[in-house]
Amino acid sequence: MVFAALYRILALLRLDTPWFMMKAPRLLQSIFSAVCDLYLYKLSNVVFGHGVAKWALFSQLTNWFMFYCLSRTLSNSLETVLTVVSLYFWPCMRPFGKCSFKSRKWGLLMAALACAVRPTSAITWAYVGLLELLTARDRLRFLFLEMAPIGVLLVGLTCLLDGFMYGKWILVPLNFLKFNFLSSGGDYYGTHKWHWYFSQGFTVMIFTHLPLSLAGIIYSKEWKFAGLVAWVLSFYSVLGHKEFRFVLPVLPIALMFSGYSLALMDDPGSGKSKVKGSLKKYDRFPVKKGVAILFLLATNIPMALYMSLVHQRGPEDVMKHLAREAHDGKVKSILFLTQCHATPYYSVLHSNLPMQFLDCSPSEEEGVLDESDRFLMDPLAFVSEYAKNWSPPSHIVLYDSEEQKLRNYLLSLGYREESRFFNAHFKVDRDLQASIVVYVLRK
């Protein structure tokens, strides 16, 4: 809905060209990302003081995964923004004496929006809500005059929106719960060991900030935030299907502790004395701190640039090429012979052309393979059968790992290779997809 509104504004301003349609959502998400940066600074300032807040912001800005993921148009990215903003307003997450119960309503509203955007955000707010319930003096007011009205309002609005979009009454969070938790439907897309987030997933995300974050937790003794990170990682570890982005909302919290460690290097005694926010200023810049900063920059910046500009860039480049060709009237239809959702779609092409990609919707019967899996298992047999009932597309897009098996067959159908774009230097979860190839039907 957010991006549909953005597209409508572009259309009214007559700016709905392919370039604007591709860039505008990312620019909007980058504004949301800046809000996340601002509120992480404000949260750190309330909890630890200005001396820590500026280094918490530095940690967030230098972390490669935040650079790579936060400005992407994922529901997890907006969920992360709303989570950090909401945590700033919750009284139970603030030090004693800095509580403002008037701000709790804003915290509840942001938390409700986060759950509306992504129902799994309830995992985070179950922890925070229970903590608030245990520490608040006005529990009845919190439950019945704040949480219940805001919760009912947001659930009602989302039901109205979903009912309008689906054309029937439907409770999406309930279906989400049934599919992902009660029936383990997420396992259809792959599973990992229970310890994956601790041993690989989250450690890769936080990367070289990890030792600083662990030290920050130990020295700050701010167990409420450490407990939140541990709770979220532990809960998601129970689920079979795991992805990096699922635990993105607690990454800024972990980076806040990294900022605490960096600030502590100015005055090692401040952490032990528990006088938060009173870190002293020194005329000379500590050598240890300089080494730590250079190490973080040297490890995170190359990673951020490589992952954001080089690794798996093929889908972006091929769609930009097809958008230019479509604008010149050279494209009639496109078939994507890749795993499902491997490339952007109309948001980049922005032309009224028929396109088709292989389906990967889960089957209600166990053991039944979808189109995408059947194609990857035996590309030649699948396409041979598929071609019996198709209207030949003018363009076919596929990765080189499958193109090698289909090249002779596509040539026999009258196709020729038009363009080839670099994609990756190493494989991720399948065979190496070094490049992505466009085949065009000979005239």
C-alpha positions as CSV (number, residue, x, y, z in Angstrom):
1,M,0.0,0.0,0.0
2,V,2.9,2.4,0.8
3,F,4.5,1.9,-2.5
4,A,1.2,1.9,-4.4
5,A,0.5,5.3,-3.0
6,L,4.0,6.4,-4.1
7,Y,3.4,5.2,-7.6
8,R,0.1,7.1,-7.7
9,I,1.9,10.3,-6.7
10,L,4.5,9.7,-9.5
11,A,1.7,9.2,-12.0
12,L,-0.1,12.4,-10.9
13,L,3.2,14.3,-11.3
14,R,3.8,12.5,-14.7
15,L,7.1,11.1,-13.3
16,D,6.1,7.5,-13.7
17,T,9.0,6.6,-16.0
18,P,10.9,3.3,-15.6
19,W,13.8,5.1,-13.9
20,F,11.6,6.9,-11.3
21,M,9.5,3.7,-10.8
22,M,12.7,1.8,-10.0
23,K,14.4,4.5,-7.8
24,A,11.5,6.1,-5.9
25,P,10.7,3.1,-3.6
26,R,14.3,2.8,-2.7
27,L,14.6,6.5,-2.0
28,L,11.5,6.3,0.2
29,Q,12.9,3.4,2.1
30,S,16.1,5.3,2.6
31,I,14.1,8.0,4.3
32,F,12.7,5.3,6.6
33,S,16.2,4.1,7.2
34,A,17.3,7.6,8.2
35,V,14.5,7.6,10.8
36,C,15.8,4.3,12.2
37,D,19.3,5.9,12.5
38,L,17.9,8.9,14.2
39,Y,15.9,6.9,16.8
40,L,18.7,4.5,17.5
41,Y,20.8,7.6,18.4
42,K,17.9,8.9,20.6
43,L,17.4,5.6,22.2
44,S,21.1,5.2,23.0
45,N,21.2,8.7,24.3
46,V,18.3,8.0,26.8
47,V,19.8,4.7,27.9
48,F,23.5,5.4,28.0
49,G,24.0,9.1,27.3
50,H,25.4,11.2,24.4
51,G,28.9,9.7,24.7
52,V,27.6,6.3,23.8
53,A,24.8,7.5,21.4
54,K,27.2,8.9,18.8
55,W,29.2,5.7,18.7
56,A,26.1,3.6,18.5
57,L,25.1,5.6,15.5
58,F,28.7,5.1,14.1
59,S,28.3,1.3,14.6
60,Q,25.0,1.3,12.8
61,L,26.3,3.3,9.9
62,T,29.4,1.1,9.5
63,N,27.7,-2.3,9.8
64,W,27.8,-3.9,6.4
65,F,24.4,-5.7,6.8
66,M,22.5,-2.5,7.8
67,F,24.0,-0.8,4.7
68,Y,23.0,-3.8,2.5
69,C,19.6,-4.5,3.8
70,L,17.9,-1.6,5.6
71,S,17.3,0.5,2.5
72,R,15.8,-2.5,0.6
73,T,12.1,-2.5,0.1
74,L,11.5,-5.5,2.4
75,S,8.8,-5.7,5.0
76,N,11.5,-6.6,7.5
77,S,13.2,-3.2,6.8
78,L,10.2,-1.2,7.7
79,E,9.6,-3.6,10.7
80,T,13.1,-2.7,11.9
81,V,12.5,1.0,11.6
82,L,9.2,0.8,13.5
83,T,10.8,-1.5,16.2
84,V,13.6,1.0,17.0
85,V,11.2,3.9,17.0
86,S,8.8,2.1,19.3
87,L,11.5,1.0,21.7
88,Y,12.5,4.6,22.3
89,F,9.0,5.3,23.6
90,W,8.6,2.3,25.9
91,P,9.0,3.2,29.6
92,C,10.1,-0.3,30.6
93,M,13.1,0.0,28.2
94,R,14.3,3.3,29.8
95,P,16.5,3.7,32.9
96,F,14.6,4.4,36.1
97,G,13.9,8.1,36.4
98,K,13.7,8.6,32.7
99,C,10.3,7.1,32.2
100,S,7.4,8.9,30.6
101,F,4.2,7.0,30.6
102,K,2.6,9.5,28.2
103,S,5.0,8.3,25.5
104,R,3.8,4.6,26.0
105,K,0.9,5.2,23.6
106,W,3.3,6.1,20.9
107,G,5.3,3.0,21.6
108,L,2.1,0.9,21.4
109,L,1.1,2.5,18.1
110,M,4.5,1.9,16.5
111,A,4.5,-1.7,17.8
112,A,1.0,-2.3,16.4
113,L,2.1,-0.9,13.0
114,A,5.1,-3.2,13.1
115,C,2.8,-6.2,13.7
116,A,0.5,-5.0,10.9
117,V,3.4,-4.8,8.5
118,R,4.8,-8.2,9.6
119,P,2.9,-10.3,12.1
120,T,6.1,-12.0,13.4
121,S,6.9,-8.7,15.0
122,A,4.6,-9.9,17.8
123,I,7.6,-12.0,19.0
124,T,9.4,-8.8,19.9
125,W,6.5,-7.1,21.5
126,A,5.5,-10.1,23.6
127,Y,8.8,-9.7,25.4
128,V,8.5,-5.9,25.7
129,G,4.8,-6.0,26.6
130,L,5.3,-8.6,29.4
131,L,8.2,-6.5,30.8
132,E,6.0,-3.4,30.8
133,L,3.2,-5.3,32.5
134,L,5.6,-6.5,35.2
135,T,7.1,-3.0,35.9
136,A,4.2,-0.6,35.3
137,R,2.3,0.7,38.3
138,D,-0.8,1.4,36.2
139,R,-1.3,-2.1,34.8
140,L,-5.1,-1.9,34.3
141,R,-4.8,1.4,32.4
142,F,-2.0,-0.1,30.3
143,L,-4.2,-3.2,29.4
144,F,-7.6,-1.8,29.0
145,L,-7.2,1.9,28.1
146,E,-4.1,1.8,26.0
147,M,-3.2,-1.7,24.6
148,A,-6.8,-2.9,23.9
149,P,-8.1,0.2,22.1
150,I,-4.9,0.6,19.9
151,G,-4.8,-3.1,19.2
152,V,-8.5,-3.3,18.2
153,L,-8.1,-0.2,16.1
154,L,-5.1,-1.5,14.1
155,V,-6.6,-5.0,13.7
156,G,-9.9,-3.5,12.5
157,L,-8.1,-1.2,10.0
158,T,-5.9,-4.1,8.6
159,C,-9.0,-6.3,8.3
160,L,-10.8,-3.6,6.3
161,L,-7.8,-3.1,4.1
162,D,-7.3,-6.9,3.5
163,G,-11.0,-7.4,2.9
164,F,-11.0,-4.6,0.3
165,M,-7.9,-6.0,-1.5
166,Y,-8.9,-9.6,-1.4
167,G,-12.6,-9.0,-2.1
168,K,-13.7,-11.1,0.9
169,W,-13.3,-11.0,4.7
170,I,-10.0,-12.5,5.7
171,L,-7.8,-12.5,8.7
172,V,-4.3,-12.4,7.3
173,P,-2.3,-12.7,10.6
174,L,-4.3,-15.9,11.4
175,N,-3.4,-17.4,8.0
176,F,0.2,-16.3,8.6
177,L,0.2,-18.0,11.9
178,K,-1.3,-21.2,10.5
179,F,1.1,-21.5,7.6
180,N,4.4,-20.5,9.3
181,F,4.0,-21.8,12.8
182,L,1.2,-24.4,13.1
183,S,1.8,-26.2,9.8
184,S,5.6,-25.4,9.4
185,G,4.8,-24.2,5.9
186,G,7.9,-22.1,5.9
187,D,10.0,-25.3,5.9
188,Y,8.9,-25.7,2.3
189,Y,11.5,-23.1,1.4
190,G,14.4,-24.7,3.2
191,T,15.5,-25.4,6.8
192,H,18.6,-24.9,8.9
193,K,19.9,-26.3,12.2
194,W,18.5,-24.9,15.4
195,H,21.8,-23.0,16.2
196,W,22.1,-21.4,12.8
197,Y,21.3,-17.8,14.0
198,F,23.9,-18.1,16.8
199,S,26.6,-19.9,14.9
200,Q,26.2,-18.3,11.4
201,G,23.2,-16.1,10.7
202,F,23.4,-13.3,13.2
203,T,27.1,-13.5,13.6
204,V,27.5,-12.8,9.8
205,M,25.1,-9.9,10.1
206,I,26.8,-8.2,13.0
207,F,30.2,-9.3,11.6
208,T,33.3,-7.7,13.2
209,H,31.1,-5.7,15.6
210,L,30.4,-8.9,17.5
211,P,33.2,-8.8,20.1
212,L,32.5,-5.1,20.8
213,S,28.8,-5.9,21.2
214,L,29.5,-8.8,23.6
215,A,31.8,-6.6,25.6
216,G,29.2,-3.8,25.7
217,I,26.6,-6.2,27.0
218,I,28.9,-7.4,29.8
219,Y,30.2,-4.0,30.8
220,S,26.9,-2.1,30.5
221,K,24.8,-4.7,32.3
222,E,21.8,-3.5,30.4
223,W,20.1,-6.9,30.5
224,K,16.7,-5.8,29.3
225,F,18.0,-5.1,25.8
226,A,20.4,-8.0,25.8
227,G,17.5,-10.2,26.9
228,L,15.4,-8.9,23.9
229,V,18.1,-9.9,21.4
230,A,18.5,-13.3,23.1
231,W,14.7,-13.9,23.2
232,V,14.2,-13.0,19.5
233,L,17.2,-15.2,18.3
234,S,16.1,-18.1,20.5
235,F,12.4,-18.0,19.3
236,Y,13.4,-17.9,15.7
237,S,15.8,-20.7,16.3
238,V,12.9,-23.0,17.1
239,L,11.5,-22.5,13.6
240,G,12.9,-24.7,10.8
241,H,13.0,-22.0,8.0
242,K,15.6,-19.3,8.8
243,E,16.7,-16.2,6.9
244,F,19.0,-13.4,7.8
245,R,16.3,-10.7,7.4
246,F,14.0,-12.3,10.0
247,V,16.2,-11.1,12.9
248,L,17.1,-7.7,11.3
249,P,14.9,-5.8,13.9
250,V,17.3,-6.7,16.8
251,L,20.5,-5.9,14.9
252,P,20.4,-2.2,15.8
253,I,20.1,-3.1,19.5
254,A,23.2,-5.3,19.3
255,L,25.0,-2.5,17.5
256,M,24.1,-0.1,20.3
257,F,26.2,-2.3,22.6
258,S,29.1,-2.0,20.1
259,G,28.8,1.7,20.4
260,Y,29.0,1.4,24.2
261,S,32.3,-0.5,23.9
262,L,33.7,2.1,21.6
263,A,32.7,4.9,24.0
264,L,34.2,2.9,26.9
265,M,37.6,3.1,25.3
266,D,37.7,6.8,26.1
267,D,37.2,6.1,29.8
268,P,37.6,2.5,30.8
269,G,36.4,3.2,34.4
270,S,33.0,4.5,33.4
271,G,31.5,1.1,32.6
272,K,32.6,-0.5,35.8
273,S,31.3,2.3,37.9
274,K,27.9,2.1,36.1
275,V,27.8,5.9,35.6
276,K,26.3,5.7,32.2
277,G,26.5,8.8,30.0
278,S,29.4,10.3,32.0
279,L,32.1,9.2,29.7
280,K,35.0,11.8,30.0
281,K,36.6,13.6,27.1
282,Y,40.3,13.3,26.5
283,D,42.5,15.6,24.5
284,R,44.4,12.6,23.0
285,F,42.5,10.1,20.9
286,P,43.1,6.6,22.4
287,V,45.2,4.3,20.2
288,K,43.1,1.3,21.1
289,K,40.0,3.1,19.9
290,G,41.7,4.2,16.7
291,V,42.7,0.7,15.9
292,A,39.1,-0.6,16.6
293,I,37.6,2.1,14.3
294,L,40.0,1.3,11.5
295,F,39.4,-2.4,11.9
296,L,35.6,-1.9,11.6
297,L,35.9,0.4,8.6
298,A,38.4,-1.9,6.8
299,T,36.2,-5.0,7.3
300,N,32.7,-3.6,6.8
301,I,33.0,-1.0,4.0
302,P,34.5,-3.5,1.4
303,M,31.8,-6.0,2.4
304,A,29.0,-3.5,2.1
305,L,30.1,-2.3,-1.3
306,Y,30.7,-5.7,-2.7
307,M,27.4,-7.1,-1.5
308,S,25.5,-4.0,-2.6
309,L,27.1,-3.3,-5.9
310,V,28.7,-6.5,-7.2
311,H,27.3,-9.8,-5.8
312,Q,24.2,-11.1,-7.6
313,R,23.7,-7.9,-9.6
314,G,22.6,-9.8,-12.7
315,P,18.8,-9.6,-12.1
316,E,19.1,-5.7,-11.9
317,D,21.2,-5.4,-15.0
318,V,19.0,-7.7,-17.1
319,M,15.8,-5.9,-16.2
320,K,17.3,-2.5,-17.0
321,H,18.3,-3.9,-20.4
322,L,14.8,-5.3,-21.0
323,A,13.3,-2.0,-19.9
324,R,15.3,-0.2,-22.5
325,E,14.5,-2.7,-25.2
326,A,10.8,-2.6,-24.3
327,H,10.8,1.2,-24.5
328,D,12.2,0.9,-28.0
329,G,9.4,-1.6,-28.9
330,K,11.8,-4.6,-29.3
331,V,10.1,-6.8,-26.7
332,K,6.8,-8.6,-27.2
333,S,6.8,-11.0,-24.3
334,I,9.2,-12.4,-21.7
335,L,9.6,-15.9,-20.1
336,F,11.8,-16.2,-17.0
337,L,13.2,-19.7,-16.9
338,T,14.7,-19.2,-13.4
339,Q,13.7,-20.0,-9.9
340,C,10.6,-18.0,-8.9
341,H,11.0,-14.3,-8.1
342,A,14.6,-14.3,-9.3
343,T,14.4,-10.9,-10.9
344,P,12.4,-7.7,-10.4
345,Y,9.2,-7.5,-12.5
346,Y,6.9,-4.7,-13.7
347,S,8.3,-2.3,-11.1
348,V,11.4,-2.1,-13.3
349,L,10.1,-3.0,-16.7
350,H,7.1,-0.6,-16.4
351,S,5.6,-1.6,-19.8
352,N,2.3,-3.3,-20.5
353,L,3.9,-6.5,-21.8
354,P,3.0,-10.2,-20.9
355,M,5.6,-11.7,-18.7
356,Q,5.7,-15.1,-17.0
357,F,7.9,-16.8,-14.4
358,L,7.9,-20.3,-13.0
359,D,5.6,-20.8,-10.1
360,C,6.8,-21.9,-6.7
361,S,3.6,-21.8,-4.6
362,P,3.5,-24.6,-2.0
363,S,1.4,-27.6,-2.8
364,E,-1.3,-28.7,-0.4
365,E,0.0,-32.3,-1.0
366,E,3.4,-33.2,0.5
367,G,6.1,-34.2,-1.8
368,V,4.6,-32.5,-4.9
369,L,7.3,-30.4,-6.6
370,D,6.4,-26.9,-8.0
371,E,7.3,-25.7,-11.4
372,S,10.5,-24.0,-10.3
373,D,11.9,-27.2,-8.6
374,R,10.9,-29.4,-11.6
375,F,12.7,-27.0,-13.9
376,L,15.9,-27.0,-11.8
377,M,15.9,-30.8,-11.5
378,D,15.8,-31.4,-15.3
379,P,15.7,-28.2,-17.4
380,L,15.7,-29.9,-20.8
381,A,12.8,-32.2,-20.0
382,F,10.8,-29.4,-18.4
383,V,11.2,-26.9,-21.2
384,S,10.5,-29.6,-23.9
385,E,7.2,-30.3,-22.3
386,Y,6.5,-26.7,-21.5
387,A,7.1,-25.6,-25.1
388,K,4.3,-27.9,-26.4
389,N,1.7,-25.5,-25.0
390,W,3.3,-22.1,-25.2
391,S,3.1,-19.1,-27.5
392,P,6.8,-18.6,-28.1
393,P,8.0,-15.5,-26.1
394,S,10.2,-13.0,-27.8
395,H,12.7,-13.1,-25.0
396,I,13.8,-15.8,-22.6
397,V,15.8,-15.1,-19.4
398,L,17.8,-17.8,-17.6
399,Y,21.0,-18.3,-15.6
400,D,24.1,-19.8,-17.2
401,S,24.0,-22.9,-15.0
402,E,20.7,-23.9,-16.8
403,E,21.6,-22.2,-20.1
404,Q,24.4,-24.7,-20.6
405,K,21.9,-27.5,-20.6
406,L,19.3,-25.8,-22.8
407,R,21.5,-23.9,-25.3
408,N,21.2,-26.4,-28.2
409,Y,17.5,-26.8,-27.6
410,L,16.8,-23.1,-27.6
411,L,18.9,-22.7,-30.8
412,S,16.8,-25.4,-32.4
413,L,13.6,-23.4,-31.5
414,G,14.9,-20.4,-33.3
415,Y,16.4,-18.4,-30.4
416,R,19.8,-16.8,-30.2
417,E,21.8,-15.4,-27.4
418,E,21.4,-11.6,-27.2
419,S,23.0,-10.5,-24.0
420,R,24.9,-11.9,-21.0
421,F,25.3,-10.1,-17.7
422,F,27.6,-10.9,-14.7
423,N,25.8,-12.1,-11.6
424,A,28.1,-13.7,-9.0
425,H,31.7,-14.9,-8.2
426,F,30.6,-17.7,-5.9
427,K,27.5,-19.9,-5.3
428,V,25.1,-19.3,-2.5
429,D,22.6,-22.1,-2.1
430,R,22.6,-23.6,-5.6
431,D,25.1,-24.2,-8.4
432,L,27.2,-21.2,-9.3
433,Q,25.0,-18.7,-11.2
434,A,27.9,-16.7,-12.7
435,S,25.9,-14.9,-15.2
436,I,22.3,-14.3,-16.4
437,V,21.5,-14.7,-20.1
438,V,18.9,-13.2,-22.5
439,Y,17.8,-15.2,-25.5
440,V,15.8,-13.5,-28.3
441,L,13.6,-15.1,-30.9
442,R,15.0,-14.7,-34.4
443,K,12.7,-12.6,-36.7
